[in-house]
């Protein structure tokens, strides 16, 4: 998947939706509009969180995994992704705390069935 496709898929899983337009500029000026996003709590932005580089954003995204079985599958996916890159490390070192934001993003998308190798 492209980085942008990953960001959009994660954002949508977290409750973000494309707004079509959002307001820009100073309140007293004629307002310009641009494509934007509406996030949880009606937060408007012209951009999405950068889940692929921001561990804080991924921490927030991981909160969508509320089901114990789904969270366990996320752990399996994350371990598999990390282990491929670091095959010589012991099992315990292949757990969450060493995974990058990009690795976490891929594991999350694979867990929720949104990973697409064709993109």
C-alpha contacts under 8 A as a table, 3 or more apart, distances in Angstrom:
res1	aa1	res2	aa2	distance
1	X	5	X	6.12
1	X	6	X	6.28
1	X	115	X	7.06
1	X	116	X	5.77
1	X	117	X	5.73
1	X	118	X	6.66
1	X	119	X	4.18
2	X	5	X	5.16
2	X	6	X	6.26
2	X	119	X	5.94
3	X	6	X	5.07
3	X	7	X	6.21
3	X	52	X	7.32
4	X	7	X	5.07
4	X	8	X	6.20
5	X	8	X	5.19
5	X	9	X	6.10
5	X	119	X	7.63
6	X	9	X	5.18
6	X	10	X	6.15
6	X	105	X	7.41
6	X	106	X	7.81
6	X	109	X	7.64
6	X	115	X	7.84
7	X	10	X	5.32
7	X	11	X	6.02
7	X	48	X	7.18
7	X	49	X	7.49
7	X	50	X	6.62
7	X	51	X	6.09
7	X	52	X	7.21
8	X	11	X	5.05
8	X	12	X	6.06
8	X	48	X	7.54
9	X	12	X	5.23
9	X	13	X	6.24
9	X	109	X	7.49
9	X	114	X	6.80
10	X	13	X	5.02
10	X	14	X	6.24
10	X	51	X	7.66
10	X	61	X	7.08
10	X	105	X	7.49
10	X	108	X	7.86
10	X	109	X	6.90
11	X	14	X	5.00
11	X	15	X	6.39
11	X	16	X	5.18
11	X	17	X	7.68
11	X	48	X	7.00
11	X	49	X	7.58
11	X	61	X	7.81
12	X	15	X	5.10
12	X	16	X	4.77
12	X	17	X	6.02
13	X	16	X	7.30
13	X	64	X	7.42
14	X	40	X	7.68
14	X	61	X	6.04
14	X	64	X	6.33
15	X	39	X	6.17
15	X	40	X	5.82
16	X	37	X	6.54
16	X	38	X	5.54
16	X	39	X	4.22
16	X	40	X	6.30
17	X	37	X	5.65
17	X	38	X	5.39
17	X	39	X	6.54
18	X	35	X	7.72
18	X	36	X	6.12
18	X	37	X	4.52
18	X	38	X	6.27
19	X	22	X	6.95
19	X	35	X	6.89
19	X	36	X	5.47
19	X	37	X	5.03
19	X	38	X	5.85
20	X	34	X	7.70
20	X	35	X	5.11
20	X	36	X	6.07
20	X	37	X	7.55
21	X	33	X	5.74
21	X	34	X	5.12
21	X	35	X	4.42
21	X	36	X	5.42
22	X	33	X	5.43
22	X	34	X	5.56
22	X	35	X	6.08
22	X	36	X	5.31
22	X	37	X	7.68
22	X	44	X	7.08
22	X	45	X	7.53
22	X	46	X	7.20
23	X	31	X	6.29
23	X	32	X	6.08
23	X	33	X	4.89
23	X	34	X	6.84
24	X	31	X	5.97
24	X	32	X	5.31
24	X	33	X	5.80
24	X	34	X	7.25
25	X	29	X	6.77
25	X	30	X	7.82
25	X	31	X	5.83
25	X	32	X	6.45
26	X	29	X	5.35
26	X	30	X	7.98
26	X	31	X	7.28
27	X	30	X	7.72
27	X	31	X	7.14
34	X	46	X	7.33
35	X	46	X	6.45
36	X	44	X	6.93
36	X	45	X	5.57
36	X	46	X	4.20
36	X	47	X	6.50
37	X	43	X	7.98
37	X	44	X	5.71
37	X	45	X	5.25
37	X	46	X	6.02
37	X	47	X	6.71
37	X	48	X	7.07
38	X	42	X	5.62
38	X	43	X	5.38
38	X	44	X	4.67
38	X	45	X	6.51
39	X	42	X	5.45
39	X	43	X	4.81
39	X	44	X	6.36
39	X	45	X	7.76
40	X	43	X	6.14
45	X	48	X	7.00
49	X	54	X	7.84
49	X	57	X	6.23
50	X	53	X	5.96
50	X	54	X	5.82
50	X	57	X	6.83
51	X	54	X	5.31
51	X	55	X	7.08
51	X	57	X	5.35
51	X	58	X	5.34
51	X	101	X	6.47
51	X	102	X	7.17
51	X	105	X	6.62
52	X	55	X	7.92
52	X	58	X	7.72
52	X	101	X	5.08
52	X	102	X	4.27
52	X	103	X	7.92
52	X	105	X	6.23
53	X	100	X	7.66
53	X	101	X	5.28
53	X	102	X	6.26
54	X	57	X	5.30
54	X	58	X	6.44
54	X	101	X	6.00
55	X	58	X	4.96
55	X	59	X	6.02
55	X	100	X	7.33
55	X	101	X	5.10
56	X	59	X	4.99
56	X	60	X	6.47
57	X	60	X	5.18
57	X	61	X	6.30
58	X	61	X	4.77
58	X	62	X	6.03
58	X	101	X	6.24
58	X	104	X	7.02
58	X	105	X	6.91
59	X	62	X	5.20
59	X	63	X	6.84
60	X	63	X	5.45
60	X	64	X	7.82
61	X	64	X	5.89
62	X	65	X	5.72
62	X	108	X	7.31
63	X	66	X	6.49
65	X	68	X	7.73
65	X	70	X	6.14
65	X	71	X	5.47
66	X	70	X	7.35
66	X	71	X	6.85
67	X	70	X	5.24
67	X	71	X	6.14
68	X	71	X	5.05
68	X	72	X	6.13
69	X	72	X	5.07
69	X	73	X	6.27
70	X	73	X	5.02
70	X	74	X	6.21
70	X	111	X	7.00
70	X	112	X	7.97
71	X	74	X	4.95
71	X	75	X	6.33
72	X	75	X	5.03
72	X	76	X	6.38
73	X	76	X	5.00
73	X	77	X	6.15
73	X	111	X	6.20
74	X	77	X	5.06
74	X	78	X	6.03
74	X	107	X	6.02
74	X	108	X	6.08
74	X	110	X	7.94
74	X	111	X	5.42
75	X	78	X	5.12
75	X	79	X	6.07
75	X	95	X	7.79
75	X	96	X	7.70
76	X	79	X	5.20
76	X	80	X	6.12
77	X	80	X	5.12
77	X	81	X	6.20
77	X	107	X	5.10
77	X	108	X	7.84
77	X	110	X	7.14
77	X	111	X	6.89
78	X	81	X	5.20
78	X	82	X	6.09
78	X	95	X	7.38
78	X	96	X	7.17
78	X	99	X	7.62
78	X	103	X	6.90
78	X	104	X	6.36
78	X	107	X	5.07
79	X	82	X	5.19
79	X	83	X	5.78
79	X	94	X	5.66
79	X	95	X	5.84
79	X	96	X	7.62
80	X	83	X	5.17
80	X	84	X	6.33
81	X	84	X	5.55
81	X	85	X	6.97
81	X	103	X	6.74
81	X	107	X	7.20
82	X	85	X	5.40
82	X	86	X	6.26
82	X	94	X	5.93
82	X	95	X	7.77
82	X	99	X	6.55
82	X	103	X	7.12
83	X	86	X	4.94
83	X	87	X	5.16
83	X	89	X	7.76
83	X	94	X	5.92
84	X	87	X	5.65
86	X	89	X	5.87
86	X	94	X	7.68
89	X	93	X	6.17
89	X	94	X	6.97
90	X	93	X	5.55
90	X	94	X	6.90
91	X	94	X	5.27
91	X	95	X	7.37
92	X	95	X	5.87
93	X	98	X	7.17
94	X	98	X	6.91
94	X	99	X	7.78
95	X	98	X	6.45
95	X	99	X	7.15
96	X	99	X	5.38
99	X	103	X	5.90
99	X	104	X	6.43
100	X	103	X	5.16
100	X	104	X	6.25
101	X	104	X	5.06
101	X	105	X	6.07
102	X	105	X	4.97
102	X	106	X	6.29
103	X	106	X	5.24
103	X	107	X	6.23
104	X	107	X	5.07
104	X	108	X	6.04
105	X	108	X	5.15
105	X	109	X	6.20
106	X	109	X	5.17
106	X	110	X	6.10
106	X	115	X	7.11
107	X	110	X	5.13
107	X	111	X	6.03
108	X	111	X	5.03
108	X	112	X	6.30
109	X	112	X	5.32
109	X	113	X	6.01
109	X	114	X	4.90
109	X	115	X	4.93
110	X	113	X	5.09
110	X	114	X	5.98
110	X	115	X	4.92
111	X	114	X	7.68
112	X	115	X	7.95
116	X	119	X	5.85
